[in-house]
Amino acid sequence: MKHTRPKNLNLFTIHFPIPAIVSILHRISGFVLFLIIPLLLWMLNASLSSMESFDALQAYLAEPFIKFILWGSLSAFIFHLVAGVRHLLMDGGVGESLKGSRIGSWSTIAISLILIILTGIWLW
């Protein structure tokens, strides 16, 4: 039997609800955090090896491009943390309705943006 039902497999034309977007961004931010683990371990090693390597790391982190990379990494961490708290609250029964999920999603975005902007101000 042949199915003639149309299929839309183009993800760029599908309109995702805001809770789905926040959930997808949570996964992406977690993947970014996984990717920056080697960089963080290198910085930890450099900061603990000797006083000279600590000073060199401080000079390295003072560069504007490196600050931007650090800000991006911290932004991923902040969003992942806030979205993770949202998921924990939902596991506890808070915000499971459609309206509650939308409010929680917009709150996650708003709180993350505020913290990311404050982090940028703090870095510079």
C-alpha positions in Angstrom: 0.0 0.0 0.0 1.4 3.3 -1.1 1.3 6.3 1.4 0.7 9.6 -0.4 0.8 11.7 2.8 3.1 14.6 2.4 6.2 14.7 4.7 8.0 17.8 5.7 11.5 16.8 6.8 13.1 20.3 6.4 13.8 21.4 10.0 14.3 25.0 8.8 10.6 25.2 7.8 9.1 23.7 10.9 7.9 26.1 13.6 9.2 24.9 16.9 7.5 26.0 20.1 9.6 28.0 22.6 10.0 25.1 25.1 11.4 22.9 22.3 13.9 25.6 21.3 15.1 26.0 24.9 15.4 22.3 25.2 17.5 22.1 22.0 19.7 25.0 23.1 20.2 23.3 26.5 21.6 20.2 24.6 23.8 22.4 22.4 25.2 24.3 25.3 26.0 21.0 27.1 27.8 19.9 24.0 29.8 23.1 23.9 30.7 22.7 27.5 31.9 19.2 26.7 34.1 20.5 23.9 35.8 23.2 26.1 36.8 20.7 28.8 40.3 20.3 27.4 40.8 24.1 27.3 39.7 24.4 30.9 42.0 21.6 32.0 44.9 23.2 30.2 44.2 26.5 32.0 43.9 24.7 35.3 47.3 23.0 34.7 48.9 26.3 33.6 47.6 28.1 36.6 48.9 25.5 39.1 52.2 24.5 37.4 54.3 27.5 38.5 54.1 31.2 39.2 55.6 31.9 35.7 52.9 29.9 33.9 50.2 31.5 36.1 51.5 34.9 35.0 51.7 33.8 31.4 48.1 32.6 31.6 46.9 35.8 33.1 48.6 37.8 30.3 47.0 35.3 27.7 43.5 35.8 29.2 43.8 39.6 29.1 43.8 39.5 25.2 40.4 40.7 23.8 39.9 37.7 21.5 40.6 35.3 24.3 38.2 37.2 26.6 35.5 36.9 23.9 36.1 33.1 23.7 36.0 32.9 27.5 32.7 35.0 27.5 31.2 32.6 25.0 32.2 29.6 27.1 30.7 31.2 30.2 27.6 32.1 28.2 27.2 28.4 27.4 27.7 27.5 31.0 25.2 30.1 32.2 22.5 29.0 29.8 23.1 25.4 30.5 22.8 26.0 34.3 19.6 28.1 34.1 18.0 25.6 31.7 19.1 22.8 33.9 17.4 24.4 36.9 14.2 24.8 34.7 14.4 21.0 33.9 14.8 20.2 37.6 11.8 22.3 38.5 9.8 20.6 35.8 10.9 17.2 37.2 9.5 18.4 40.5 6.1 19.2 38.9 6.6 23.0 38.5 5.7 24.3 35.1 4.5 21.1 33.4 1.4 22.7 31.9 1.6 24.3 28.4 1.3 27.8 29.9 3.8 27.0 32.7 6.2 25.6 30.1 6.1 28.7 28.0 6.6 31.0 31.0 9.5 28.8 32.2 11.1 28.9 28.7 10.8 32.7 28.4 12.1 33.1 32.0 15.1 30.8 31.1 15.9 33.0 28.1 15.5 36.3 30.1 17.5 35.2 33.1 20.2 33.7 30.9 20.5 36.9 28.8 20.7 39.1 31.9 23.4 36.9 33.5 25.3 36.7 30.2 25.3 40.5 29.8 26.5 40.9 33.4 29.2 38.4 32.8 30.4 40.4 29.7 30.4 43.6 31.7 32.4 41.8 34.5 35.0 40.4 32.0 35.6 43.8 30.4 
